Amino acid sequence: MKDLSDEELVEKIRSENNELYAEIVGRYQQKLYRYLRYLTNRPDEAEDLVQDVFIKAYRNLFGFDTKRKFSPWIYRIAHNEGVNFVKRASRGKQVSLDNLEKINFSPGNEGDSMEDAFIKEEIREKMKQCLDELEAKYREPLVLYYFEDKSYREISDILRIPVKTVGTFIFRGKRILKTICKKKEIIH
């Protein structure tokens, strides 16, 4: 089943065998968890939200148009669940919209010296602080583009904003992020 596209797999699930849904879960569980953890800043809650996303996606699988890409569809469900959680949680207290625990360079990669791992960890923490200062409208497209490898079109579908707006938000977000990082003396 690994050689089937997501859309082909959905067709098989709908027509033949709903047990194949486990393959969809396997393909998206970690990605959606990471995304929801960024949105909510609560790892335990993110796990529960991922389960909610898979339940909603399964219930609405017959509503999915297999002529479109599956990834933006399920990310949109995750986005909605995450935003709803943040709204509910923020009624009592403030919740950060993003917590970038993992950045492209994770500490302790094989071959890294202790010093290299420490430096990477320090940079990762500073980058997280910079990203946390960005407005959500800039943070979300940046996270989806750079950390979730989504295309502008997919981000447009997930966030329900025009593709040109995605490009504008990413461009402006990078510029603002650069300014923030310069102020924090992360970059020169």
Secondary structure, DSSP 8 states (H G I E B T S, - for coil): -TTS-HHHHHHHHHHT-GGGHHHHHHHHHHHHHHHHHHHHS-HHHHHHHHHHHHHHHHHTGGGS-TTS-HHHHHHHHHHHHHHHHHHHHHTTS---S------SS-TT-TT--HHHHHHHHHHHHHHHHHHHHS-HHHHHHHIIIIIS---HHHHHHHHT--HHHHHHHHHHHHHHHHHHHHHTTS--
